[in-house]
Amino acid sequence: MRGKTNVYAHSLEIPYPCRIVYNPDEPLDCGAKVWIEVLGFDLAAMQPPANIVSSYG
């Protein structure tokens, strides 16, 4: 997700084709060196499941 909102979890299932990118030499503008790219899907339209519960207070 792009933006200023973080959702913390211990695990995540992504039911779409995706890849994890590690690129420490060319981080994203936000400073991220690791990110997940979901292929062929508009994440902005994706709504998180109602049963996601943060375990970080």
mmCIF file of the N, C-alpha and C atoms, coordinates in Angstrom:
data_MODEL
# 
_entry.id   MODEL 
# 
loop_
_atom_site.group_PDB 
_atom_site.id 
_atom_site.type_symbol 
_atom_site.label_atom_id 
_atom_site.label_alt_id 
_atom_site.label_comp_id 
_atom_site.label_asym_id 
_atom_site.label_entity_id 
_atom_site.label_seq_id 
_atom_site.pdbx_PDB_ins_code 
_atom_site.Cartn_x 
_atom_site.Cartn_y 
_atom_site.Cartn_z 
_atom_site.occupancy 
_atom_site.B_iso_or_equiv 
_atom_site.pdbx_formal_charge 
_atom_site.auth_seq_id 
_atom_site.auth_comp_id 
_atom_site.auth_asym_id 
_atom_site.auth_atom_id 
_atom_site.pdbx_PDB_model_num 
ATOM 1   N N  . MET A 1 1  ? 0.837   -1.166  0.000   1.00 0.00 ? 1  MET A N  1 
ATOM 2   C CA . MET A 1 1  ? 0.000   0.000   0.000   1.00 0.00 ? 1  MET A CA 1 
ATOM 3   C C  . MET A 1 1  ? 0.886   1.233   0.000   1.00 0.00 ? 1  MET A C  1 
ATOM 4   N N  . ARG A 1 2  ? 0.546   2.176   -0.761  1.00 0.00 ? 2  ARG A N  1 
ATOM 5   C CA . ARG A 1 2  ? 1.283   3.430   -0.735  1.00 0.00 ? 2  ARG A CA 1 
ATOM 6   C C  . ARG A 1 2  ? 0.524   4.392   0.156   1.00 0.00 ? 2  ARG A C  1 
ATOM 7   N N  . GLY A 1 3  ? 1.257   5.085   0.967   1.00 0.00 ? 3  GLY A N  1 
ATOM 8   C CA . GLY A 1 3  ? 0.627   6.042   1.853   1.00 0.00 ? 3  GLY A CA 1 
ATOM 9   C C  . GLY A 1 3  ? 1.333   6.084   3.182   1.00 0.00 ? 3  GLY A C  1 
ATOM 10  N N  . LYS A 1 4  ? 0.690   6.697   4.149   1.00 0.00 ? 4  LYS A N  1 
ATOM 11  C CA . LYS A 1 4  ? 1.307   6.888   5.454   1.00 0.00 ? 4  LYS A CA 1 
ATOM 12  C C  . LYS A 1 4  ? 0.668   6.003   6.518   1.00 0.00 ? 4  LYS A C  1 
ATOM 13  N N  . THR A 1 5  ? -0.070  4.999   6.120   1.00 0.00 ? 5  THR A N  1 
ATOM 14  C CA . THR A 1 5  ? -0.725  4.113   7.061   1.00 0.00 ? 5  THR A CA 1 
ATOM 15  C C  . THR A 1 5  ? 0.008   2.784   7.100   1.00 0.00 ? 5  THR A C  1 
ATOM 16  N N  . ASN A 1 6  ? 0.301   2.296   8.303   1.00 0.00 ? 6  ASN A N  1 
ATOM 17  C CA . ASN A 1 6  ? 0.935   0.990   8.477   1.00 0.00 ? 6  ASN A CA 1 
ATOM 18  C C  . ASN A 1 6  ? -0.049  0.035   9.125   1.00 0.00 ? 6  ASN A C  1 
ATOM 19  N N  . VAL A 1 7  ? -0.038  -1.188  8.667   1.00 0.00 ? 7  VAL A N  1 
ATOM 20  C CA . VAL A 1 7  ? -0.811  -2.259  9.301   1.00 0.00 ? 7  VAL A CA 1 
ATOM 21  C C  . VAL A 1 7  ? 0.196   -3.312  9.714   1.00 0.00 ? 7  VAL A C  1 
ATOM 22  N N  . TYR A 1 8  ? 0.297   -3.574  11.012  1.00 0.00 ? 8  TYR A N  1 
ATOM 23  C CA . TYR A 1 8  ? 1.270   -4.535  11.522  1.00 0.00 ? 8  TYR A CA 1 
ATOM 24  C C  . TYR A 1 8  ? 0.600   -5.890  11.713  1.00 0.00 ? 8  TYR A C  1 
ATOM 25  N N  . ALA A 1 9  ? 1.299   -6.941  11.316  1.00 0.00 ? 9  ALA A N  1 
ATOM 26  C CA . ALA A 1 9  ? 0.781   -8.294  11.450  1.00 0.00 ? 9  ALA A CA 1 
ATOM 27  C C  . ALA A 1 9  ? 1.964   -9.254  11.515  1.00 0.00 ? 9  ALA A C  1 
ATOM 28  N N  . HIS A 1 10 ? 1.702   -10.463 12.018  1.00 0.00 ? 10 HIS A N  1 
ATOM 29  C CA . HIS A 1 10 ? 2.740   -11.486 12.074  1.00 0.00 ? 10 HIS A CA 1 
ATOM 30  C C  . HIS A 1 10 ? 2.810   -12.293 10.790  1.00 0.00 ? 10 HIS A C  1 
ATOM 31  N N  . SER A 1 11 ? 1.720   -12.296 10.036  1.00 0.00 ? 11 SER A N  1 
ATOM 32  C CA . SER A 1 11 ? 1.716   -13.008 8.764   1.00 0.00 ? 11 SER A CA 1 
ATOM 33  C C  . SER A 1 11 ? 0.688   -12.362 7.848   1.00 0.00 ? 11 SER A C  1 
ATOM 34  N N  . LEU A 1 12 ? 0.825   -12.676 6.565   1.00 0.00 ? 12 LEU A N  1 
ATOM 35  C CA . LEU A 1 12 ? -0.059  -12.098 5.565   1.00 0.00 ? 12 LEU A CA 1 
ATOM 36  C C  . LEU A 1 12 ? -0.187  -13.080 4.418   1.00 0.00 ? 12 LEU A C  1 
ATOM 37  N N  . GLU A 1 13 ? -1.410  -13.330 3.988   1.00 0.00 ? 13 GLU A N  1 
ATOM 38  C CA . GLU A 1 13 ? -1.642  -14.145 2.802   1.00 0.00 ? 13 GLU A CA 1 
ATOM 39  C C  . GLU A 1 13 ? -2.095  -13.212 1.691   1.00 0.00 ? 13 GLU A C  1 
ATOM 40  N N  . ILE A 1 14 ? -1.421  -13.266 0.566   1.00 0.00 ? 14 ILE A N  1 
ATOM 41  C CA . ILE A 1 14 ? -1.771  -12.431 -0.575  1.00 0.00 ? 14 ILE A CA 1 
ATOM 42  C C  . ILE A 1 14 ? -2.276  -13.357 -1.675  1.00 0.00 ? 14 ILE A C  1 
ATOM 43  N N  . PRO A 1 15 ? -3.578  -13.325 -1.944  1.00 0.00 ? 15 PRO A N  1 
ATOM 44  C CA . PRO A 1 15 ? -4.143  -14.265 -2.916  1.00 0.00 ? 15 PRO A CA 1 
ATOM 45  C C  . PRO A 1 15 ? -4.002  -13.797 -4.362  1.00 0.00 ? 15 PRO A C  1 
ATOM 46  N N  . TYR A 1 16 ? -2.926  -13.090 -4.659  1.00 0.00 ? 16 TYR A N  1 
ATOM 47  C CA . TYR A 1 16 ? -2.671  -12.575 -5.992  1.00 0.00 ? 16 TYR A CA 1 
ATOM 48  C C  . TYR A 1 16 ? -1.213  -12.836 -6.329  1.00 0.00 ? 16 TYR A C  1 
ATOM 49  N N  . PRO A 1 17 ? -0.864  -12.899 -7.611  1.00 0.00 ? 17 PRO A N  1 
ATOM 50  C CA . PRO A 1 17 ? 0.553   -13.048 -7.971  1.00 0.00 ? 17 PRO A CA 1 
ATOM 51  C C  . PRO A 1 17 ? 1.341   -11.857 -7.419  1.00 0.00 ? 17 PRO A C  1 
ATOM 52  N N  . CYS A 1 18 ? 2.446   -12.140 -6.753  1.00 0.00 ? 18 CYS A N  1 
ATOM 53  C CA . CYS A 1 18 ? 3.231   -11.062 -6.159  1.00 0.00 ? 18 CYS A CA 1 
ATOM 54  C C  . CYS A 1 18 ? 4.691   -11.481 -6.064  1.00 0.00 ? 18 CYS A C  1 
ATOM 55  N N  . ARG A 1 19 ? 5.529   -10.508 -5.729  1.00 0.00 ? 19 ARG A N  1 
ATOM 56  C CA . ARG A 1 19 ? 6.936   -10.803 -5.507  1.00 0.00 ? 19 ARG A CA 1 
ATOM 57  C C  . ARG A 1 19 ? 7.455   -9.877  -4.412  1.00 0.00 ? 19 ARG A C  1 
ATOM 58  N N  . ILE A 1 20 ? 8.435   -10.366 -3.681  1.00 0.00 ? 20 ILE A N  1 
ATOM 59  C CA . ILE A 1 20 ? 9.119   -9.573  -2.670  1.00 0.00 ? 20 ILE A CA 1 
ATOM 60  C C  . ILE A 1 20 ? 10.395  -9.048  -3.305  1.00 0.00 ? 20 ILE A C  1 
ATOM 61  N N  . VAL A 1 21 ? 10.615  -7.744  -3.204  1.00 0.00 ? 21 VAL A N  1 
ATOM 62  C CA . VAL A 1 21 ? 11.779  -7.102  -3.805  1.00 0.00 ? 21 VAL A CA 1 
ATOM 63  C C  . VAL A 1 21 ? 12.690  -6.610  -2.692  1.00 0.00 ? 21 VAL A C  1 
ATOM 64  N N  . TYR A 1 22 ? 13.964  -6.944  -2.762  1.00 0.00 ? 22 TYR A N  1 
ATOM 65  C CA . TYR A 1 22 ? 14.982  -6.426  -1.851  1.00 0.00 ? 22 TYR A CA 1 
ATOM 66  C C  . TYR A 1 22 ? 15.986  -5.673  -2.690  1.00 0.00 ? 22 TYR A C  1 
ATOM 67  N N  . ASN A 1 23 ? 16.064  -4.354  -2.514  1.00 0.00 ? 23 ASN A N  1 
ATOM 68  C CA . ASN A 1 23 ? 16.939  -3.539  -3.331  1.00 0.00 ? 23 ASN A CA 1 
ATOM 69  C C  . ASN A 1 23 ? 17.596  -2.466  -2.452  1.00 0.00 ? 23 ASN A C  1 
ATOM 70  N N  . PRO A 1 24 ? 18.612  -2.847  -1.671  1.00 0.00 ? 24 PRO A N  1 
ATOM 71  C CA . PRO A 1 24 ? 19.223  -1.889  -0.741  1.00 0.00 ? 24 PRO A CA 1 
ATOM 72  C C  . PRO A 1 24 ? 19.988  -0.774  -1.438  1.00 0.00 ? 24 PRO A C  1 
ATOM 73  N N  . ASP A 1 25 ? 20.409  -0.996  -2.672  1.00 0.00 ? 25 ASP A N  1 
ATOM 74  C CA . ASP A 1 25 ? 21.176  0.021   -3.394  1.00 0.00 ? 25 ASP A CA 1 
ATOM 75  C C  . ASP A 1 25 ? 20.295  1.101   -4.019  1.00 0.00 ? 25 ASP A C  1 
ATOM 76  N N  . GLU A 1 26 ? 19.034  0.786   -4.252  1.00 0.00 ? 26 GLU A N  1 
ATOM 77  C CA . GLU A 1 26 ? 18.099  1.750   -4.832  1.00 0.00 ? 26 GLU A CA 1 
ATOM 78  C C  . GLU A 1 26 ? 16.774  1.698   -4.079  1.00 0.00 ? 26 GLU A C  1 
ATOM 79  N N  . PRO A 1 27 ? 16.734  2.237   -2.851  1.00 0.00 ? 27 PRO A N  1 
ATOM 80  C CA . PRO A 1 27 ? 15.484  2.204   -2.079  1.00 0.00 ? 27 PRO A CA 1 
ATOM 81  C C  . PRO A 1 27 ? 14.406  3.070   -2.729  1.00 0.00 ? 27 PRO A C  1 
ATOM 82  N N  . LEU A 1 28 ? 13.174  2.828   -2.337  1.00 0.00 ? 28 LEU A N  1 
ATOM 83  C CA . LEU A 1 28 ? 12.071  3.658   -2.812  1.00 0.00 ? 28 LEU A CA 1 
ATOM 84  C C  . LEU A 1 28 ? 12.204  5.063   -2.239  1.00 0.00 ? 28 LEU A C  1 
ATOM 85  N N  . ASP A 1 29 ? 11.421  5.985   -2.757  1.00 0.00 ? 29 ASP A N  1 
ATOM 86  C CA . ASP A 1 29 ? 11.463  7.367   -2.271  1.00 0.00 ? 29 ASP A CA 1 
ATOM 87  C C  . ASP A 1 29 ? 11.185  7.464   -0.774  1.00 0.00 ? 29 ASP A C  1 
ATOM 88  N N  . CYS A 1 30 ? 10.391  6.535   -0.246  1.00 0.00 ? 30 CYS A N  1 
ATOM 89  C CA . CYS A 1 30 ? 10.065  6.549   1.178   1.00 0.00 ? 30 CYS A CA 1 
ATOM 90  C C  . CYS A 1 30 ? 11.189  5.961   2.027   1.00 0.00 ? 30 CYS A C  1 
ATOM 91  N N  . GLY A 1 31 ? 12.213  5.380   1.387   1.00 0.00 ? 31 GLY A N  1 
ATOM 92  C CA . GLY A 1 31 ? 13.338  4.800   2.106   1.00 0.00 ? 31 GLY A CA 1 
ATOM 93  C C  . GLY A 1 31 ? 13.277  3.282   2.224   1.00 0.00 ? 31 GLY A C  1 
ATOM 94  N N  . ALA A 1 32 ? 12.169  2.678   1.770   1.00 0.00 ? 32 ALA A N  1 
ATOM 95  C CA . ALA A 1 32 ? 12.019  1.224   1.873   1.00 0.00 ? 32 ALA A CA 1 
ATOM 96  C C  . ALA A 1 32 ? 13.062  0.510   1.024   1.00 0.00 ? 32 ALA A C  1 
ATOM 97  N N  . LYS A 1 33 ? 13.694  -0.503  1.612   1.00 0.00 ? 33 LYS A N  1 
ATOM 98  C CA . LYS A 1 33 ? 14.662  -1.335  0.898   1.00 0.00 ? 33 LYS A CA 1 
ATOM 99  C C  . LYS A 1 33 ? 14.076  -2.703  0.543   1.00 0.00 ? 33 LYS A C  1 
ATOM 100 N N  . VAL A 1 34 ? 12.949  -3.039  1.162   1.00 0.00 ? 34 VAL A N  1 
ATOM 101 C CA . VAL A 1 34 ? 12.224  -4.284  0.890   1.00 0.00 ? 34 VAL A CA 1 
ATOM 102 C C  . VAL A 1 34 ? 10.756  -3.921  0.716   1.00 0.00 ? 34 VAL A C  1 
ATOM 103 N N  . TRP A 1 35 ? 10.126  -4.464  -0.327  1.00 0.00 ? 35 TRP A N  1 
ATOM 104 C CA . TRP A 1 35 ? 8.712   -4.213  -0.522  1.00 0.00 ? 35 TRP A CA 1 
ATOM 105 C C  . TRP A 1 35 ? 8.093   -5.377  -1.272  1.00 0.00 ? 35 TRP A C  1 
ATOM 106 N N  . ILE A 1 36 ? 6.768   -5.423  -1.247  1.00 0.00 ? 36 ILE A N  1 
ATOM 107 C CA . ILE A 1 36 ? 6.008   -6.457  -1.953  1.00 0.00 ? 36 ILE A CA 1 
ATOM 108 C C  . ILE A 1 36 ? 5.317   -5.793  -3.128  1.00 0.00 ? 36 ILE A C  1 
ATOM 109 N N  . GLU A 1 37 ? 5.490   -6.356  -4.303  1.00 0.00 ? 37 GLU A N  1 
ATOM 110 C CA . GLU A 1 37 ? 4.789   -5.888  -5.489  1.00 0.00 ? 37 GLU A CA 1 
ATOM 111 C C  . GLU A 1 37 ? 3.704   -6.898  -5.825  1.00 0.00 ? 37 GLU A C  1 
ATOM 112 N N  . VAL A 1 38 ? 2.463   -6.440  -5.856  1.00 0.00 ? 38 VAL A N  1 
ATOM 113 C CA . VAL A 1 38 ? 1.342   -7.292  -6.248  1.00 0.00 ? 38 VAL A CA 1 
ATOM 114 C C  . VAL A 1 38 ? 1.138   -7.058  -7.732  1.00 0.00 ? 38 VAL A C  1 
ATOM 115 N N  . LEU A 1 39 ? 1.214   -8.117  -8.512  1.00 0.00 ? 39 LEU A N  1 
ATOM 116 C CA . LEU A 1 39 ? 1.218   -8.019  -9.972  1.00 0.00 ? 39 LEU A CA 1 
ATOM 117 C C  . LEU A 1 39 ? -0.196  -8.078  -10.541 1.00 0.00 ? 39 LEU A C  1 
ATOM 118 N N  . GLY A 1 40 ? -0.521  -7.141  -11.399 1.00 0.00 ? 40 GLY A N  1 
ATOM 119 C CA . GLY A 1 40 ? -1.795  -7.159  -12.104 1.00 0.00 ? 40 GLY A CA 1 
ATOM 120 C C  . GLY A 1 40 ? -2.991  -6.923  -11.220 1.00 0.00 ? 40 GLY A C  1 
ATOM 121 N N  . PHE A 1 41 ? -2.841  -6.123  -10.159 1.00 0.00 ? 41 PHE A N  1 
ATOM 122 C CA . PHE A 1 41 ? -3.947  -5.877  -9.246  1.00 0.00 ? 41 PHE A CA 1 
ATOM 123 C C  . PHE A 1 41 ? -3.838  -4.466  -8.713  1.00 0.00 ? 41 PHE A C  1 
ATOM 124 N N  . ASP A 1 42 ? -4.945  -3.787  -8.589  1.00 0.00 ? 42 ASP A N  1 
ATOM 125 C CA . ASP A 1 42 ? -4.972  -2.421  -8.079  1.00 0.00 ? 42 ASP A CA 1 
ATOM 126 C C  . ASP A 1 42 ? -5.147  -2.457  -6.559  1.00 0.00 ? 42 ASP A C  1 
ATOM 127 N N  . LEU A 1 43 ? -4.035  -2.284  -5.837  1.00 0.00 ? 43 LEU A N  1 
ATOM 128 C CA . LEU A 1 43 ? -4.092  -2.332  -4.374  1.00 0.00 ? 43 LEU A CA 1 
ATOM 129 C C  . LEU A 1 43 ? -4.963  -1.234  -3.790  1.00 0.00 ? 43 LEU A C  1 
ATOM 130 N N  . ALA A 1 44 ? -5.074  -0.111  -4.464  1.00 0.00 ? 44 ALA A N  1 
ATOM 131 C CA . ALA A 1 44 ? -5.888  0.983   -3.941  1.00 0.00 ? 44 ALA A CA 1 
ATOM 132 C C  . ALA A 1 44 ? -7.348  0.564   -3.825  1.00 0.00 ? 44 ALA A C  1 
ATOM 133 N N  . ALA A 1 45 ? -7.774  -0.393  -4.649  1.00 0.00 ? 45 ALA A N  1 
ATOM 134 C CA . ALA A 1 45 ? -9.159  -0.856  -4.619  1.00 0.00 ? 45 ALA A CA 1 
ATOM 135 C C  . ALA A 1 45 ? -9.359  -1.990  -3.627  1.00 0.00 ? 45 ALA A C  1 
ATOM 136 N N  . MET A 1 46 ? -8.279  -2.551  -3.091  1.00 0.00 ? 46 MET A N  1 
ATOM 137 C CA . MET A 1 46 ? -8.363  -3.697  -2.184  1.00 0.00 ? 46 MET A CA 1 
ATOM 138 C C  . MET A 1 46 ? -8.748  -3.252  -0.782  1.00 0.00 ? 46 MET A C  1 
ATOM 139 N N  . GLN A 1 47 ? -9.732  -3.888  -0.223  1.00 0.00 ? 47 GLN A N  1 
ATOM 140 C CA . GLN A 1 47 ? -10.160 -3.604  1.144   1.00 0.00 ? 47 GLN A CA 1 
ATOM 141 C C  . GLN A 1 47 ? -9.617  -4.696  2.055   1.00 0.00 ? 47 GLN A C  1 
ATOM 142 N N  . PRO A 1 48 ? -9.010  -4.326  3.199   1.00 0.00 ? 48 PRO A N  1 
ATOM 143 C CA . PRO A 1 48 ? -8.507  -5.357  4.106   1.00 0.00 ? 48 PRO A CA 1 
ATOM 144 C C  . PRO A 1 48 ? -9.657  -6.160  4.701   1.00 0.00 ? 48 PRO A C  1 
ATOM 145 N N  . PRO A 1 49 ? -9.440  -7.445  4.947   1.00 0.00 ? 49 PRO A N  1 
ATOM 146 C CA . PRO A 1 49 ? -10.480 -8.264  5.579   1.00 0.00 ? 49 PRO A CA 1 
ATOM 147 C C  . PRO A 1 49 ? -10.844 -7.713  6.949   1.00 0.00 ? 49 PRO A C  1 
ATOM 148 N N  . ALA A 1 50 ? -12.091 -7.863  7.321   1.00 0.00 ? 50 ALA A N  1 
ATOM 149 C CA . ALA A 1 50 ? -12.575 -7.329  8.599   1.00 0.00 ? 50 ALA A CA 1 
ATOM 150 C C  . ALA A 1 50 ? -11.943 -8.033  9.789   1.00 0.00 ? 50 ALA A C  1 
ATOM 151 N N  . ASN A 1 51 ? -11.380 -9.225  9.595   1.00 0.00 ? 51 ASN A N  1 
ATOM 152 C CA . ASN A 1 51 ? -10.835 -9.989  10.727  1.00 0.00 ? 51 ASN A CA 1 
ATOM 153 C C  . ASN A 1 51 ? -9.364  -9.696  11.005  1.00 0.00 ? 51 ASN A C  1 
ATOM 154 N N  . ILE A 1 52 ? -8.769  -8.695  10.345  1.00 0.00 ? 52 ILE A N  1 
ATOM 155 C CA . ILE A 1 52 ? -7.375  -8.335  10.655  1.00 0.00 ? 52 ILE A CA 1 
ATOM 156 C C  . ILE A 1 52 ? -7.348  -7.632  11.990  1.00 0.00 ? 52 ILE A C  1 
ATOM 157 N N  . VAL A 1 53 ? -6.542  -8.145  12.895  1.00 0.00 ? 53 VAL A N  1 
ATOM 158 C CA . VAL A 1 53 ? -6.422  -7.543  14.222  1.00 0.00 ? 53 VAL A CA 1 
ATOM 159 C C  . VAL A 1 53 ? -4.948  -7.306  14.475  1.00 0.00 ? 53 VAL A C  1 
ATOM 160 N N  . SER A 1 54 ? -4.618  -6.096  14.860  1.00 0.00 ? 54 SER A N  1 
ATOM 161 C CA . SER A 1 54 ? -3.230  -5.770  15.177  1.00 0.00 ? 54 SER A CA 1 
ATOM 162 C C  . SER A 1 54 ? -2.892  -6.285  16.560  1.00 0.00 ? 54 SER A C  1 
ATOM 163 N N  . SER A 1 55 ? -1.715  -6.904  16.678  1.00 0.00 ? 55 SER A N  1 
ATOM 164 C CA . SER A 1 55 ? -1.294  -7.390  17.982  1.00 0.00 ? 55 SER A CA 1 
ATOM 165 C C  . SER A 1 55 ? -0.307  -6.412  18.621  1.00 0.00 ? 55 SER A C  1 
ATOM 166 N N  . TYR A 1 56 ? -0.228  -5.231  18.067  1.00 0.00 ? 56 TYR A N  1 
ATOM 167 C CA . TYR A 1 56 ? 0.715   -4.226  18.557  1.00 0.00 ? 56 TYR A CA 1 
ATOM 168 C C  . TYR A 1 56 ? -0.012  -3.058  19.221  1.00 0.00 ? 56 TYR A C  1 
ATOM 169 N N  . GLY A 1 57 ? -1.053  -3.349  19.997  1.00 0.00 ? 57 GLY A N  1 
ATOM 170 C CA . GLY A 1 57 ? -1.748  -2.309  20.748  1.00 0.00 ? 57 GLY A CA 1 
ATOM 171 C C  . GLY A 1 57 ? -2.185  -1.221  19.919  1.00 0.00 ? 57 GLY A C  1 
# 
